[in-house]
Amino acid sequence: MFICWERRCLKALARVDEQCRQWLHSVLGDRVFFDEPMARHTSFRVGGPADAFAIADDVEVIVNLIKGLQQRNLPFWVIGRGTNLLVKDAGIRGVVIVLKKMFGNITVKSDNTVKAMAGTPMSRLCRFALRNGFAGMNFALGIPGTVGGAIITNAGTAIGDMGNVLCEAKFLLPSGEIKKIAKEKLSFSYRQMHWDNKSENQGGSFPVILEAAFSLIPDDPVKLKKEAMKIVKWRKKSQPGRLPSAGCFFKNPDPETSAGQLIDIVGLKGKNYGGAEISQKHANFIVNKNNASAADILGLKEMVQERVWKKFHISLEPEVRIVGD
Ligand SMILES: Cc1cc2nc3c(=O)[nH]c(=O)nc-3n(C[C@H](O)[C@H](O)[C@H](O)COP(=O)(O)OP(=O)(O)OC[C@H]3O[C@@H](n4cnc5c(N)ncnc54)[C@H](O)[C@@H]3O)c2cc1C
């Protein structure tokens, strides 16, 4: 496995061997697991084993851990709640660091800036905003996952996204430095956050988001709750809530064309492949209907791409991040 760094050239990465296991144990104690099935940590409920799976629940742990991994030249990958991931059946080589336990109290400053740590569940942040009469977060109601994952993927819907509400984020950089970066230095596009500082933005899972601050606007809590109820109702009506999935599988090819409609038109709604199915309720959701493997889901993905290309000459790009061997 290789990784490309700007000033060094291609360099082989190390593997999680016995010595590395011992070191990880000494740093993390019972917060590290080996050959851990990723199916346990993704909303799709599929995915083979990660060589090592580390739970980082505070900033000091994550900083020391990543420093040690860099020194040992070990590949690592930071995740939140795994709700936008399809991990392949052979799993992930290297160390997966999960941040979903890294959260504390959500706080408000006098200028109405709301701060939350990267592992804070989005549902918690949305409830906090509603309870305290802050407008701006309702778009995210029903988006599972963490604050960190939502920023990196610029999670959102037709009525808003993370780029609209973020005011700054605290990043861990490859140099080990922790830096606050204002929203103006970041750019957001459809389901993606970009950061242009090339000299820093390199390697592994960098930059790692540790904390974020949001600019929210005080508003009438009764009005906000009414709006929230409508949004939750819309989700329940239009999306398959019960079956494991990773949300919309494909990006919409453009703002006027919905990937779900294209999949519906080519007649694939309800189509099965192994244990995976194109949802009957929403054609852009692939669901794990019956003990699907990642290969089943990838099989459906290819079928969709092929059929949509044949009929419309549109190349559908996955919104879900496909990772692993
Ligand atoms: C039922 C359902 C409905 C959904 N609806 C929506 C929707 O309406 N809109 C939408 O946009 N998405 C939706 N999603 C997808 C998903 O919930 C979002 O993309 C979510 O924000 C991902 O957060 P996560 O913590 O699970 O990230 P993960 O899936 O764990 O990771 C996603 C990416 O973020 C990176 N990452 C995670 N945390 C950090 C961090 N702290 N620092 C650096 N990188 C990090 C990972 O490396 C990975 O590249 C839905 C998913 C499901 C299952």
The ligand as a Tripos MOL2 file, in Angstrom:
@<TRIPOS>MOLECULE
LIG
   53    58     1     0     0
SMALL
NO_CHARGES

@<TRIPOS>ATOM
      1 C1        -30.8270    6.7910    6.9450 C.3       1 LIG1
      2 C2        -29.7870    7.7540    6.5000 C.ar      1 LIG1
      3 C3        -30.1490    9.0070    6.0430 C.ar      1 LIG1
      4 C4        -29.1810    9.9190    5.6130 C.ar      1 LIG1
      5 N1        -29.5880   11.1370    5.1800 N.ar      1 LIG1
      6 C5        -28.6550   12.0330    4.7600 C.ar      1 LIG1
      7 C6        -29.0490   13.3130    4.2840 C.ar      1 LIG1
      8 O1        -30.2270   13.6760    4.2700 O.2       1 LIG1
      9 N2        -28.0760   14.1530    3.8550 N.ar      1 LIG1
     10 C7        -26.7430   13.8120    3.8720 C.ar      1 LIG1
     11 O2        -25.8880   14.6300    3.4820 O.2       1 LIG1
     12 N3        -26.3490   12.6090    4.3160 N.ar      1 LIG1
     13 C8        -27.2620   11.7000    4.7570 C.ar      1 LIG1
     14 N4        -26.8540   10.4690    5.1870 N.ar      1 LIG1
     15 C9        -25.4220   10.1080    5.1220 C.3       1 LIG1
     16 C10       -24.6230   10.3560    6.4210 C.3       1 LIG1
     17 O3        -25.4620   10.2530    7.5400 O.3       1 LIG1
     18 C11       -23.9120   11.6940    6.4550 C.3       1 LIG1
     19 O4        -22.9840   11.8020    5.4030 O.3       1 LIG1
     20 C12       -23.1850   11.8890    7.7950 C.3       1 LIG1
     21 O5        -22.8760   13.2330    7.9450 O.3       1 LIG1
     22 C13       -21.9030   11.0590    7.9680 C.3       1 LIG1
     23 O6        -21.4460   11.2080    9.3050 O.3       1 LIG1
     24 P1        -20.6280   10.0490   10.0440 P.3       1 LIG1
     25 O7        -20.1960   10.5330   11.3650 O.co2     1 LIG1
     26 O8        -21.4390    8.7910   10.0570 O.co2     1 LIG1
     27 O9        -19.3860    9.9040    9.0780 O.3       1 LIG1
     28 P2        -18.6840    8.5550    8.5750 P.3       1 LIG1
     29 O10       -19.6300    7.8270    7.6860 O.co2     1 LIG1
     30 O11       -18.1250    7.8270    9.7260 O.co2     1 LIG1
     31 O12       -17.4930    9.1620    7.7060 O.3       1 LIG1
     32 C14       -17.7830    9.8830    6.5240 C.3       1 LIG1
     33 C15       -16.4990   10.5770    6.0380 C.3       1 LIG1
     34 O13       -16.1190   11.5760    6.9860 O.3       1 LIG1
     35 C16       -14.7850   11.3450    7.4610 C.3       1 LIG1
     36 N5        -14.7860   11.7440    8.8750 N.ar      1 LIG1
     37 C17       -15.6820   11.4070    9.8400 C.ar      1 LIG1
     38 N6        -15.4040   12.0620   10.9810 N.ar      1 LIG1
     39 C18       -14.2990   12.8240   10.7420 C.ar      1 LIG1
     40 C19       -13.5140   13.7360   11.5180 C.ar      1 LIG1
     41 N7        -13.8160   14.0290   12.7840 N.pl3     1 LIG1
     42 N8        -12.4380   14.3180   10.9480 N.ar      1 LIG1
     43 C20       -12.1050   14.0510    9.6580 C.ar      1 LIG1
     44 N9        -12.8080   13.2040    8.8700 N.ar      1 LIG1
     45 C21       -13.8880   12.6030    9.3940 C.ar      1 LIG1
     46 C22       -14.5220    9.8750    7.2290 C.3       1 LIG1
     47 O14       -13.1400    9.6280    7.0770 O.3       1 LIG1
     48 C23       -15.2990    9.6390    5.9290 C.3       1 LIG1
     49 O15       -14.5370   10.0670    4.8290 O.3       1 LIG1
     50 C24       -27.8090    9.5550    5.6390 C.ar      1 LIG1
     51 C25       -27.4500    8.2840    6.1070 C.ar      1 LIG1
     52 C26       -28.4130    7.3870    6.5310 C.ar      1 LIG1
     53 C27       -27.9980    6.0500    7.0400 C.3       1 LIG1
@<TRIPOS>BOND
     1     1     2 1
     2     2     3 ar
     3     2    52 ar
     4     3     4 ar
     5     4     5 ar
     6     4    50 ar
     7     5     6 ar
     8     6     7 ar
     9     6    13 1
    10     7     8 2
    11     7     9 ar
    12     9    10 ar
    13    10    11 2
    14    10    12 ar
    15    12    13 ar
    16    13    14 ar
    17    14    15 1
    18    14    50 ar
    19    15    16 1
    20    16    17 1
    21    16    18 1
    22    18    19 1
    23    18    20 1
    24    20    21 1
    25    20    22 1
    26    22    23 1
    27    23    24 1
    28    24    25 2
    29    24    26 1
    30    24    27 1
    31    27    28 1
    32    28    29 2
    33    28    30 1
    34    28    31 1
    35    31    32 1
    36    32    33 1
    37    33    34 1
    38    33    48 1
    39    34    35 1
    40    35    36 1
    41    35    46 1
    42    36    37 ar
    43    36    45 ar
    44    37    38 ar
    45    38    39 ar
    46    39    40 ar
    47    39    45 ar
    48    40    41 1
    49    40    42 ar
    50    42    43 ar
    51    43    44 ar
    52    44    45 ar
    53    46    47 1
    54    46    48 1
    55    48    49 1
    56    50    51 ar
    57    51    52 ar
    58    52    53 1
@<TRIPOS>SUBSTRUCTURE
     1 LIG1         1 GROUP 0 **** ****
